[in-house]
Amino acid sequence: MTPIIQFRNVSHWYGEGASRTEVLSNINLTVTEGEFLAIVGFTGSGKTTLVNLMTGLLQPSEGEVLYRGKPITGPAPERGIIFQNYSLLPWYTVYQNVALSVNEVYSAWTSDQRDAHIRKFVEMVGLSHAIDKHPGELSGGMRQRVSIARVLATDPDLLLMDEPLGALDALTRGNLQDEILRIWSANQRTAVLITNDVDEGIYMADRIIPLDPGPAAGLGPEFSIALDRPRDKTAMNHDPHFKRVRTDILNYLVALGESDRPQRDESLALPAIQPIKPGSRSFVSKWRRA
């Protein structure tokens, strides 16, 4: 398979000298054409830093990140990202928010071409009835669908998702998982999902790679998801492969969490304090002084 993203000995840190904080250390990763990869990990492990290196919003402190064999030097429309916080302009309507990206990427098109393209993707995410509404008039799930439509309308070569469904209720989250998978399978683009939900990663991805906790986080072992597509959530819960890979990933993450937990210092002991019993002379004396 053709590599679309490559990390070569990538490390990233903030600050210098004594104030230096290393977030990622010696990351080596290859994302191949057309695959759906999920990166799972704990909050604060560096997942967002990892995806920002793919978008070009950050540059590595060491090593290099390549897109189709060339170093990534900054953001580009072929690498679209869906953020967790929607990132919509509140004074723009659904139509206008999607138009922002369409007008930028397809500036050579006629206004009629761009209009038809915008409406196509608004309809694709089921928001034609709300096309003239502002974000403040929409639910959280609807706002996220606008964000998804805005990115997909640029037809990105690589779809990056930084926990895009984390703030949604379970029902909306499940519906948008299916929507993203439907669109991904239709155009066979490459997708990278950042998530802290193991079940979501297994349901959506071809393979899962844990990101070990920081500081100086690194990638854990790869877990392949050998489940046929399209996937049925109800049937999947009874699938032996699903149960096995889910258990393996959770056991790995639990072991990481245990190893990262500070060890209790057994030499420390609580002082021998005796409680004052209600009704005793000392208790009554303290109560009266209070």
Secondary structure as the mmCIF struct_conf table of DSSP 4:
data_model
#
loop_
_struct_conf.conf_type_id
_struct_conf.id
_struct_conf.beg_label_comp_id
_struct_conf.beg_label_asym_id
_struct_conf.beg_label_seq_id
_struct_conf.end_label_comp_id
_struct_conf.end_label_asym_id
_struct_conf.end_label_seq_id
STRN STRN1 PRO A 3 TYR A 14
BEND BEND1 GLY A 15 GLY A 15
HELX_RH_3T_P HELX_RH_3T_P1 GLY A 17 SER A 19
STRN STRN2 THR A 21 THR A 32
TURN_TY1_P TURN_TY1_P1 GLU A 33 GLY A 34
STRN STRN3 PHE A 36 GLY A 41
TURN_TY1_P TURN_TY1_P2 THR A 43 GLY A 44
BEND BEND2 SER A 45 GLY A 46
HELX_RH_AL_P HELX_RH_AL_P1 LYS A 47 THR A 55
TURN_TY1_P TURN_TY1_P3 GLY A 56 GLY A 56
BEND BEND3 LEU A 57 LEU A 58
BEND BEND4 SER A 61 SER A 61
STRN STRN4 GLU A 62 TYR A 67
TURN_TY1_P TURN_TY1_P4 ARG A 68 GLY A 69
STRN STRN5 LYS A 70 PRO A 71
BEND BEND5 GLY A 74 GLY A 74
TURN_TY1_P TURN_TY1_P5 PRO A 77 GLU A 78
STRN STRN6 ARG A 79 ILE A 82
TURN_TY1_P TURN_TY1_P6 GLN A 84 ASN A 85
TURN_TY1_P TURN_TY1_P7 PRO A 90 TRP A 91
BEND BEND6 TYR A 92 TYR A 92
HELX_RH_AL_P HELX_RH_AL_P2 VAL A 94 VAL A 105
TURN_TY1_P TURN_TY1_P8 TYR A 106 ALA A 108
BEND BEND7 TRP A 109 TRP A 109
HELX_RH_AL_P HELX_RH_AL_P3 SER A 111 MET A 124
TURN_TY1_P TURN_TY1_P9 VAL A 125 GLY A 126
HELX_RH_3T_P HELX_RH_3T_P2 SER A 128 ALA A 130
TURN_TY1_P TURN_TY1_P10 ILE A 131 ASP A 132
HELX_RH_3T_P HELX_RH_3T_P3 PRO A 135 GLU A 137
BEND BEND8 LEU A 138 LEU A 138
HELX_RH_AL_P HELX_RH_AL_P4 GLY A 140 LEU A 152
TURN_TY1_P TURN_TY1_P11 ALA A 153 THR A 154
BEND BEND9 ASP A 157 ASP A 157
STRN STRN7 LEU A 158 ASP A 162
BEND BEND10 GLU A 163 GLU A 163
TURN_TY1_P TURN_TY1_P12 PRO A 164 ALA A 167
BEND BEND11 LEU A 168 LEU A 168
HELX_RH_AL_P HELX_RH_AL_P5 ALA A 170 ASN A 187
TURN_TY1_P TURN_TY1_P13 GLN A 188 GLN A 188
STRN STRN8 THR A 190 THR A 195
BEND BEND12 ASN A 196 ASN A 196
HELX_RH_AL_P HELX_RH_AL_P6 VAL A 198 MET A 204
BEND BEND13 ASP A 206 ASP A 206
STRN STRN9 ARG A 207 LEU A 211
BEND BEND14 GLY A 214 ALA A 216
STRN STRN10 ALA A 217 ALA A 217
STRN STRN11 LEU A 219 LEU A 219
STRN STRN12 PHE A 223 SER A 224
BEND BEND15 ARG A 229 PRO A 230
HELX_RH_AL_P HELX_RH_AL_P7 LYS A 233 MET A 236
TURN_TY1_P TURN_TY1_P14 ASN A 237 HIS A 238
HELX_RH_AL_P HELX_RH_AL_P8 PRO A 240 ASP A 260
BEND BEND16 ARG A 261 ARG A 261
HELX_LH_PP_P HELX_LH_PP_P1 PRO A 262 ARG A 264
TURN_TY1_P TURN_TY1_P15 GLU A 266 SER A 267
HELX_LH_PP_P HELX_LH_PP_P2 ILE A 273 LYS A 277
TURN_TY1_P TURN_TY1_P16 PRO A 278 GLY A 279
BEND BEND17 SER A 280 SER A 280
HELX_RH_AL_P HELX_RH_AL_P9 ARG A 281 ARG A 289
#
